[in-house]
Amino acid sequence: MVHVNNYSASYYFIDDVSVVDCTVGVDELTDDMQVSIYPNPSQGIFEVKSEKYKIQSIEVFNVLGEKIYNEEIKDITATINLQAPPGVYFMQVHTEKGILRKKFVKE
């Protein structure tokens, strides 16, 4: 304990701290799935196309992580009409192989 100007204070030292990435439970795929979103940016109508795997569903999240769109697809292409304010959004494309996340812009 340390005394300074009639005040008492304590100090705690923390040792051996590590930061670890611990994503669990999701098979996240890379761009080798060849999924495209176009046009990007767009006024709200986006074409989503997969070159290799059938798309099972599409989810769209805003920058706060709130799900604002969800649709089951069951095809290699899909057209979505996003009724949301202009901004940056994140799309999760679920395929038979796994999940791909892509960023896109609505003007």
Backbone bond lengths (Angstrom), bond angles and torsions (degrees), N, CA, C in turn:
res aa  C-N    CA-C-N  psi(-1)  N-CA   C-N-CA  omega(-1)  CA-C   N-CA-C  phi
1 M - - - 1.435 - - 1.526 107.73 -
2 V 1.333 115.36 141.91 1.451 122.29 -177.91 1.525 108.21 -118.01
3 H 1.322 117.06 138.56 1.462 121.50 177.86 1.526 108.89 -112.42
4 V 1.355 116.15 123.21 1.462 121.73 179.36 1.519 107.89 -135.07
5 N 1.342 117.01 121.58 1.470 122.94 178.03 1.534 112.08 47.69
6 N 1.295 116.97 51.04 1.469 123.76 178.60 1.528 114.03 66.64
7 Y 1.320 119.11 14.70 1.462 123.10 175.43 1.517 109.02 -114.05
8 S 1.298 115.30 145.27 1.455 120.01 176.34 1.519 109.17 -104.15
9 A 1.280 116.80 141.06 1.462 121.43 179.76 1.519 109.26 -140.25
10 S 1.320 115.04 149.83 1.455 121.09 175.93 1.511 109.12 -122.37
11 Y 1.289 117.02 148.37 1.451 122.44 177.78 1.523 108.74 -118.46
12 Y 1.304 115.20 138.44 1.456 120.57 176.01 1.518 108.15 -119.92
13 F 1.283 116.37 129.07 1.452 121.75 177.50 1.518 108.16 -108.47
14 I 1.325 115.72 125.87 1.457 120.95 179.67 1.509 107.54 -106.66
15 D 1.298 115.24 129.11 1.450 120.79 -176.72 1.519 109.46 -121.78
16 D 1.304 116.03 156.83 1.456 122.68 174.36 1.537 111.81 65.22
17 V 1.335 117.42 53.86 1.461 123.87 178.47 1.520 108.53 -101.54
18 S 1.324 116.59 137.34 1.463 119.64 176.37 1.520 109.23 -137.24
19 V 1.330 115.72 150.91 1.449 122.60 177.34 1.521 107.14 -111.87
20 V 1.342 116.08 126.07 1.456 120.62 -174.10 1.521 109.25 -128.29
21 D 1.333 116.94 132.89 1.458 121.53 173.32 1.515 107.82 -75.22
22 C 1.334 116.46 123.77 1.458 118.36 -175.22 1.529 111.45 -133.78
23 T 1.328 116.55 60.09 1.456 120.91 173.70 1.519 107.95 -70.63
24 V 1.323 116.25 129.92 1.462 119.03 -177.44 1.516 110.76 -130.69
25 G 1.305 116.06 145.80 1.452 121.71 169.00 1.509 117.69 79.38
26 V 1.339 120.23 6.16 1.459 120.96 -178.04 1.525 108.86 -130.70
27 D 1.326 116.37 127.27 1.453 120.58 172.88 1.520 107.23 -87.18
28 E 1.327 116.17 100.08 1.452 120.43 -178.19 1.521 108.39 -96.94
29 L 1.323 115.97 127.28 1.450 120.90 -176.82 1.513 110.69 -97.54
30 T 1.301 114.97 164.88 1.456 120.91 179.62 1.521 109.37 -101.65
31 D 1.330 115.89 -177.09 1.456 121.02 -177.43 1.523 113.97 -67.12
32 D 1.337 118.19 -3.82 1.461 118.71 177.42 1.529 111.19 -66.97
33 M 1.335 116.97 -9.46 1.467 120.29 174.38 1.520 110.39 -70.77
34 Q 1.317 118.27 -19.45 1.458 124.07 179.52 1.529 111.59 58.37
35 V 1.328 116.07 54.42 1.456 122.16 173.24 1.515 107.50 -98.69
36 S 1.325 116.04 131.29 1.465 119.44 -179.74 1.523 110.23 -121.82
37 I 1.334 115.11 148.15 1.460 123.44 174.63 1.522 106.15 -122.12
38 Y 1.330 117.06 120.24 1.457 119.09 179.52 1.511 110.46 -148.31
39 P 1.300 119.44 154.86 1.472 124.07 -11.10 1.526 110.23 -69.96
40 N 1.283 116.42 154.36 1.455 122.29 178.80 1.513 108.60 -142.11
41 P 1.316 118.25 106.89 1.461 130.36 10.62 1.527 112.52 -78.61
42 S 1.353 114.38 166.04 1.459 121.93 -177.84 1.518 109.50 -144.56
43 Q 1.330 115.07 165.63 1.465 120.77 175.03 1.529 111.93 -78.05
44 G 1.328 117.72 -9.58 1.461 120.59 177.35 1.515 114.52 145.40
45 I 1.331 118.35 -16.86 1.468 120.99 178.27 1.529 107.92 -101.68
46 F 1.332 114.83 117.83 1.458 121.73 -176.63 1.520 109.92 -120.75
47 E 1.316 116.05 140.31 1.459 123.09 173.42 1.535 107.00 -101.82
48 V 1.330 115.81 126.24 1.466 121.61 178.42 1.517 106.85 -113.32
49 K 1.333 116.01 127.33 1.465 119.95 -175.73 1.521 109.94 -136.52
50 S 1.333 115.39 135.17 1.457 121.87 175.93 1.523 108.47 -112.52
51 E 1.313 116.46 131.22 1.464 121.32 -179.17 1.527 112.48 -82.12
52 K 1.349 117.26 -26.80 1.463 119.50 -172.24 1.522 114.90 -114.91
53 Y 1.345 117.35 -38.61 1.461 120.32 -168.74 1.524 111.44 -124.04
54 K 1.320 116.35 147.51 1.458 121.84 177.71 1.530 109.34 -69.10
55 I 1.326 116.73 131.27 1.461 122.46 176.55 1.520 108.15 -77.22
56 Q 1.308 116.52 128.60 1.468 121.12 178.31 1.518 111.52 -93.66
57 S 1.323 116.79 -41.81 1.459 120.12 178.21 1.520 109.99 -159.62
58 I 1.338 114.65 162.73 1.464 122.14 178.39 1.519 107.41 -130.67
59 E 1.328 115.58 133.30 1.458 122.23 173.82 1.520 108.12 -124.16
60 V 1.345 116.66 143.11 1.462 121.48 177.60 1.519 107.85 -122.32
61 F 1.351 115.38 135.00 1.456 122.74 -179.66 1.523 109.50 -122.77
62 N 1.337 116.21 144.34 1.462 119.40 174.18 1.523 108.86 -82.78
63 V 1.341 116.89 -179.10 1.466 120.11 -176.41 1.528 112.74 -68.94
64 L 1.336 117.78 -13.43 1.463 121.40 176.05 1.521 112.08 -88.74
65 G 1.341 116.46 -1.61 1.457 120.84 179.97 1.512 114.11 85.50
66 E 1.337 117.90 9.78 1.457 121.76 179.50 1.530 109.84 -84.79
67 K 1.336 116.37 131.51 1.456 120.71 178.25 1.528 108.57 -73.59
68 I 1.352 115.83 123.51 1.461 119.72 -177.79 1.526 112.19 -116.74
69 Y 1.329 117.04 -7.09 1.471 120.60 -178.89 1.512 108.16 -153.76
70 N 1.338 116.32 140.76 1.459 121.55 177.21 1.521 108.26 -152.41
71 E 1.334 116.67 130.10 1.463 120.14 178.70 1.524 109.88 -150.38
72 E 1.323 116.34 137.09 1.462 121.38 171.98 1.518 107.96 -84.09
73 I 1.344 117.00 142.11 1.464 120.86 -171.56 1.531 112.37 -118.31
74 K 1.314 118.93 -63.90 1.470 125.58 -178.11 1.534 112.88 64.35
75 D 1.333 116.56 41.06 1.463 122.01 178.86 1.528 108.27 -156.20
76 I 1.341 118.15 173.78 1.462 120.14 178.32 1.529 112.51 -88.99
77 T 1.334 117.33 -10.72 1.464 120.48 176.69 1.529 109.80 -133.12
78 A 1.319 115.07 154.79 1.458 121.28 177.73 1.522 108.69 -153.94
79 T 1.313 115.54 148.56 1.462 121.55 173.21 1.515 107.03 -116.85
80 I 1.334 115.97 126.08 1.456 119.27 177.37 1.521 109.22 -117.51
81 N 1.319 114.95 142.61 1.456 121.83 177.23 1.523 106.44 -113.61
82 L 1.312 115.83 99.82 1.454 121.40 -174.38 1.524 110.43 -84.22
83 Q 1.313 115.71 111.32 1.462 122.87 177.66 1.531 107.95 -93.28
84 A 1.326 115.89 81.35 1.462 121.63 -177.19 1.519 108.32 -148.92
85 P 1.319 117.73 160.79 1.461 120.21 178.09 1.527 111.60 -63.92
86 P 1.320 117.79 157.79 1.468 120.18 175.29 1.531 110.86 -56.98
87 G 1.322 115.92 144.90 1.462 119.95 178.48 1.509 112.04 158.54
88 V 1.316 115.03 -170.73 1.463 123.06 179.64 1.530 107.99 -97.36
89 Y 1.326 115.86 135.31 1.462 122.21 -178.80 1.530 109.45 -134.15
90 F 1.314 115.42 164.79 1.458 122.05 179.49 1.522 108.73 -125.12
91 M 1.319 115.49 129.38 1.453 121.46 -178.48 1.527 109.11 -108.37
92 Q 1.326 116.05 132.93 1.458 122.33 171.80 1.510 107.02 -106.07
93 V 1.317 116.16 116.71 1.454 122.10 178.39 1.527 106.91 -103.31
94 H 1.325 115.62 112.98 1.467 121.71 179.05 1.523 107.60 -92.26
95 T 1.330 116.54 122.35 1.462 121.34 177.25 1.527 108.62 -118.54
96 E 1.312 115.32 176.12 1.460 120.29 176.94 1.526 111.70 -66.23
97 K 1.324 116.99 -15.65 1.464 122.17 -179.39 1.529 112.57 -95.45
98 G 1.338 118.42 -26.76 1.462 121.47 -177.68 1.524 110.84 159.12
99 I 1.322 116.00 -154.06 1.466 121.97 -175.42 1.524 109.70 -119.95
100 L 1.328 115.14 136.73 1.464 121.86 175.10 1.514 107.59 -122.01
101 R 1.327 117.18 134.96 1.460 121.90 177.58 1.516 109.29 -110.84
102 K 1.350 115.56 133.97 1.455 120.99 179.28 1.518 109.25 -136.36
103 K 1.339 114.88 146.15 1.453 121.53 176.50 1.520 108.39 -96.12
104 F 1.351 116.74 142.38 1.456 120.36 175.99 1.520 109.58 -147.88
105 V 1.337 115.83 167.39 1.458 121.88 -174.22 1.518 109.96 -124.50
106 K 1.329 115.19 131.99 1.456 121.48 171.32 1.526 107.21 -104.30
107 E 1.325 116.50 125.10 1.468 121.03 -179.26 1.511 111.25 -83.25
